[in-house]
């Protein structure tokens, strides 16, 4: 993960709960998206402190605690709200899958991604705090369509020249076709999967996780391979490695229509 040293961090800008971790520590900006600031606190084995608009990290904190309980994610130290949300987790050993070590061997990376996802989807999750992520997912579709959000680049090619209304009519079929029977990550992309020497360390950024349809994760896995490897040649290999018998291509197309609305 990228880290930029903050020469003189404004400690007063952080919540009081973080004081003992920040005391005497070097602080780095490790952010990788405009939606949230992520700070690496170099103390002990290290910590990551994430800051985001108020209320936006609640589900991530819940799901990270849940995944951590199954040894699938980082340990949560605290989640607090001030004028914004703050989530402190312990550092995870290893690097995310955008590290050059992993990108330099795309076939192994593809197979590793598929096998980890299949194992996640076979995990029993009766105590999952997000019981119906599918319903939330489809509600977001409706809200974003009404708000005018639309990016056809996330669609399969056959939908990209359609209007927002036409794609939305396709996306609405999710109300009838998507299931809610599998523990999903929700944003199964290379930056959110941590490995150490090709061995699994943890999943991170779990705010979209919960019980939902497996094809949400499958869509994002195929998308991230194409985006990060700059080629679509690994899609079929990924599906075979995951288990082609469990993949419905029409559902993947449906998910692509939904994702056009954010």
Secondary structure, DSSP 8 states (H G I E B T S, - for coil): ---EE-TT--GGGS-GGGHHHHTT-EEEE---BTTBEEEEEESTT-EEEEEEETTSSHHHHHHHHHHHHTTSS--EEEEEESSEEEEEEE--SSEETTSHHHHTSHHHHHHHHHHHHHHHHTS--TT-S-S-HHHHHHHHHHHHHHHT---GGGS-GGGTTS-HHHHHHHHTTHHHH----EEE-SS--GGGEEEETTEEEEE---TT-EEE-HHHHHHHHHHHHHHHHT-STTHHHHHHHH-GGG--HHHHHHHHHHHTT-
